[in-house]
C-alpha cells in the first residue's frame, strides 16, 4: 500500500504493478482465500490469518487493516499468546479461553471501525501461525461460555505478574467493581520494585 491520499486506495503487487485502485475514500477492499480446503487463510506481511482481510481507509493518511473472522477462530490466535502452552494445565487453558472470550465480547474500538486491536491494549492476537492444538481444544470445549455478573458480561482483567497480590479496581481504573477486590496471589513469588527519583522529580509527580 503506497501513497495514501484522501481520495483513493491503491494496492500494488510485490513487483510494483497496481492490483487494486479505488477512487472513493469510503470504499474498502476485502481479501479472502480461494483455497477450497480447511483452514482458509490469507497471508499478510508473512503471517497467516483465518477469515478475510479488509483494507479500509479511515483518514487522510492511514489505511486500517482488519481481520474478519469467527470469534472461536480469533481466540485460537489469542489464548496461546496470553497464557502459553508449555506445561500449562488444560483446565488453566480452558479458564483462559473463557476469560479471553468474555473480554473479546466487550468491544473496545467500535468507534474506529473494528472491535479489538491485536496488542496488549486489548488482547495479543497472532493469527493462524501461533495456534496450538491444546489451546484450540480448550477454546472449542468452552464454546459459548462466558463470565457474567448479575446477567451482564463480567469485567475481567488478567496479567502475567501480580507481584504476589492483586489490586482493587478503582486504584487502577478509577471505578470500583465489587468482584475486583485485592487478594493475595499464592501462585506467584512476591516481587519488589525499586525506583529512584530526585527531590524535584518527586515534587513534579506529586503535583500531577
N, C-alpha and C positions, 0 to 999 in steps of 0.2 A: 504494500500500500504506500503510494508516494504522493507528495504534493497535495496534502489535504486542503480543501477550499470550502467556501461557504456554499458553493453551488453544484458540487459534483462528487461522485465517488469513482475512483479509478483503481482497479485491481490489475496487477501485471503478473505474468508468469515469471519464473526464475530467470529467464533469458532476457527479460525486459519487454517482451511483447505484450501489449494490452490484452487483457482477457475479458474484463467486465468494465463498462463505463455507464454511469448514471448521471443525468443532468439535474436530478431532484435532490435537494438537501434533506428531504423527508423519506427518501427511498432507503431500502435495505437489501442486502444480499444474503440469501440463505444457502448454505452449502451442506449437502447430505451425501452419504456414501452410496455408490451404485452397487456395492457388494451384495450379493444375494444370500450369503451365509450369515452366521452369527458369531461374534458380535460385529455389528456395523460400526466402524469408527472413521473419524475424519482426523487427518494429521495436520497439526498447526505448529510451526516452529519446531519440528522434530518430535512433537509429543502427540500421542493418540488420545482422542476423546470420543466417547459414545455419543449417540444422538446426532444433532446437527450443530453447525456453527453459523451464527448470524453476525453480519457486519452492519452496524448501524451508526449513522452519523449523528452525533449529539451536540456538536458545537462547531465553530468555525475552524478549529484546529485539531480535533480529535475524532477518531473512529472507535467506537466501543465494540469489542469482540465478545459475543455472548454464546455460551454453550447451552443449548436447549436439550434437556433430556429428562427421563423419568426420575422421580425422587429416589427410588431404590438405586438406580444407576449412579446418581450423584453421590449417594452415601458409600457406594463401593470405592469411590475415589477419595473419600474423606476419612473414614474410620481408620484405615491402616496408618495414615499420616498423623492422626490425632492421638492414637494410643500405642501404636507399634504392634508388631506381631511376634516378636521373638520372646518365647517363654511367657506370653500373656495368656492367663486362664481364659477359657472360652466364655465363661459367664461374665467376665470383665468386658470381653468384646461385645457381648450382647447388650450389656448396660451402656457401653459407649455408643452403640448403634441407636438405642432409644434416646439417649441424650442428644446425639447429633441430629436425629430426625425431628425431635421436638424443637431444637434450636433452628433448624432449617425452615420449619413451617412458620416461624416468626420472621418474615422477610425484613431485610434491613435497608435495601436500596431501591425500592419500588419507584421512588421519585426520579431515579436515574435510568429507568427502563429495564431493570433486571432485579432479581430477588436477592442474590448473595454474591459477594466477591470471593475470590479464591485464596485469600490470605488470612492470617490470624485476626484480622479485623472482624471477620465473620467466622469461617472455619477454613482450614487449609484444605485445598482440593487439588488433586494431582492428575485427574483423568484416568484413562484406562491403564496406563503403564504402571501405576502404583497398586493396582488391585491385587488382592491376596485371597486364595480360596477360603481361608479361615474367616476373614472378615466379611467376605461375600456371604458365606453361610450364616454368619451372625446377623447380618442385615436381613437376609431372607427369613430367618427363623423368628425375627421380631417384627415382621412386616405389619404395618398398621398400628403398632404400639407406640404411644407417646406418654409423656408425663403430664398430668393435669393437676390443677389446684382449684377446687370448687367449680369444676367443669370447664375451666379455661386452661390453655396451654401454660405450663409452668415456665418460669424464667429460670433457665439452667445455665450455669457458668462452670466451666471446667478448666483445668490448668495443669501444667507439668510439674509445678512445685508450689507447695503451700508454706514452706518454712516450718512445718510442724503444727500449724494452726490456721484455720480459715478466718475470714473477716466478716463482720456484719455488712450487709449490702450497702447501707447508707454511708459507710465510711469509704466506699469506693465509687458507687454510682449514685449517691445522694438520696435515693428513695429507699425507705425501709421495706423489706419484704419479709413476711412472717416466717417463712421457711428457709431464709438465707441468713442464718444466725451463726456467729462464731463458735466453732467447735474444735477440739483437739483432733489432729490428724495422726493417729498412731502408726500409720504405714509409712511415714517419712521421718528421717532423722531431722532433728531441729537444726536449723541453719541460722547463722548470724551474718549480717552485712554491716560494713563499716564505711562511712563517708566522712571526708574532712572538708570543712568549709572555713573560709576566713570570716572574721567578725563582720566585715561589710557584706559579704555574700549572704551570710545567715540573716542579716538585717533586711536585705532586699527580699529574700524568700519569705520572711515573716510578714513583711509589708504586703506582699502579693497575696 
